[in-house]
Amino acid sequence: MTTDILQKLSKEDQTKIVRTNEPDWTEPMLAYLEHNLFFDKNWFYERKFDGERCLAFIKGNEVRLRSRNNKPLNASYPEIQQALGSSINTSCILDGEVVAFKGNNTSFEKLQQRMQLRDKQEAMHTGIAVYYYIFDILYLDHYDITRLPLKTRKKYSKQLFLSKAIFVIRLIVSITVSSIINMHMIMAGKASCARIRRARTSMFAR
């Protein structure tokens, strides 16, 4: 995996990755509320989920799920821990959101019935299915890649799961403004259009 990264990156991007030990913790980049609606070709647009932020620290078969406040989440979402541990054979740090659905919409109220549980068996027997939506990768195979552009990091997160069908692990779909226009998704002022915007060339900011 490391060889692939170095071979495919431009010379400029190769200077942005740093070989280092995988950290035990890294502060997640947080969203902020923007009141001015804008559409820009240099930005990604993503669906906003009502769930719990979750960073996955993976090293070999060891998987540690942590909340945005560095609280352990393994006991709350054991199926996600198991799925990541059995499907990824390299060290990495993933950033994403754990969600539960009510119909076609994410339901924070439903997820709360899993969030506070600290017993794996109890969590698995609630009957509430949860999913891990990945929107970023911060560390990969001994390299800190947070200084790479977001569009490049997303490419590597896709490669991790390219040939794997894992029911509880999903990648967040990022679309550009041209896709929004083509899909007739501009619905200014409607709550159903709430989206997270991320600059396509942005680096990860702590």
N, C-alpha and C positions, 0 to 999 in steps of 0.2 A: 504493500500500500504506500509506504514512504517513497519507494522508487517511482511509482506512478505519479505521485504528487510532484516530485522534483522534475520529472521528465516533461510533464504537461504544463507546468507553470511557466509564465514568461520570466525573463531574467529579472525584471523589476519585481515581480511577485515573489520570486525565490528569496529576495532580500527581506521579505516581510514575515517569513515564517521563522520561528525560533525553536531550536531543539532544546527541550527541557523535560524534567520529570513531570508527570501528571500531578497537578495540584489537588489537595484534599478538598478545596473549596474555591469558588470564584463567584464574585458578586454578579448577579444577573443584570442585564441592561433593562431598565424599566421604561414603560410607555408613559406618555403624558397626553393630556387632553388638548386637542387642537380644535378651536371653534371655526376656523376658516377652512371651508371646503376647497380643495384644489386637486387637480389632476395633472400629473407631470410624467412625461415619458421616462424620466430617470428614477422613478419610484416604483416599488412593488406595492400591490394592494392585496391584503389578506382578510379573510373573514375573522371577525372578532368572536372568540369563544368565551363563554361564561364557565370557567373551570378553575383549576388550581395550577399555578406555575410549578413546573417540575424540572429540575436539572438531573440528568442521569450521568453518573461517574462510572465508567466501565473500564475495568482492568482485568483482562483474562476472563475468568468465569465470575468474577466479583462485580456486582452491580449495586451501586448505592443511589437511591432516589432521595433527593433533597428538595425541600420547599424553597421559596424565594428568601425565607428567613433562616435557611440552613437547618430546618427541622427534618428528622428522618421520616420517610414516607414508604419504606419497604413494606411495613406491616399493613398499611392502608391499601396498597395496590400490588399485591404479590404476583398477580398474573402479568403485570407489566414488567416487573423485575425478572421473572422467569423468561418471558419472551425475549427481552433484550440479552439476557445472559446466554441463551441458547442460539441466538442468531448472529451475534457480532463477535468476530474472532480477533479483534484488535482493540487497543486502548483508545478511548475517546471520551469526550464530554459533549452531551447533547442538551439542547435547551428546547423546552416545549411546554405543552399544557395537557393536563389530565382532565378529561371531560366525561360527563354522562349525558345521555340523550333522553328527551321526552318527545317522542315523535321525531320530527326532522330537526328540532332545535336543541341546543345544549341547555341543560338545566342545572344551575348551581344548587338549587334546592334539593334536587335528587342526589347530586354528588355529595352534599353535606352528610348524607347518611353513611358515606364511606370515609370521609375526611378525618373524622375523629376516632376511628377504630384503630386499636393498637394490637389486635390479634388477627393473624393471617387467616386462620380458619373461619373466624367470625366474619371477616371481610368478604371472603369467597362465598359465604353462604347467605349474603344479603339478597342475592338475586339481581343486584344492580351492576350492569355491565359498564366497564370504564374503558377508555381508549386514550392512548398517548399520541398527541399530534406534535410532531417535531417541526420546528421552524428555523433551527440554527444548529451549527456544530462549531464548538469553540476550540477543541483540541483533538488531534488525530495522530495516532501512531508515533508518539514521542515528540510531536510538534505542536506548539502554540500557533494556531492559525487565525487568531482573532484580528490580525492586521490585514488579512486578505479582504477583498471586496465581498459584500454579502452574496452577490450572484455566484461567486466562485465557491464560497462555503456551502451554499445550497446545492451546488453540483455534487460536492463530495458527500453530503448527507444522503442524496439520492443514490449514489453509487453503493453506499453501505447496504441498502435494501433493494437494489435493482432486481435481483433474481430471487427475492424472498417474498413469500405471501404470508404475512403475519397479521392475524385478524385484529389484534389489539393495538398494533403499532401502525401509525399512518403519518404521511407527510402533508403538511399544510400546503395547499395550492396557492402559489403566488402568481398574480396576473399583472400585466402592464396596462397602462391607460388605453392603449389601442384595443386590447382584449375586452376591456370594460365597454368601450363604445360599440365594438362589434357584437357583443352579447346583450346590448341594450340594458346595461346594469346601472346606468347613472340614474339614481333615484334620490336626488338632493332633498334633505330634510326628513327622510323616512328612517325610522329606527332600524328597519330590517336591512338597511344598507350600511350599518356601522362596520367600519373596517379599520384594520391596523395598517399604517403606511410605513414602509421601510425603504430608505434610499438604496438603490441597486448597487451602488459603489461604496456604501458606508462600511466603515470598519467598526468592530465591536467596541463599545465605550463602557468602561466601568465607572 
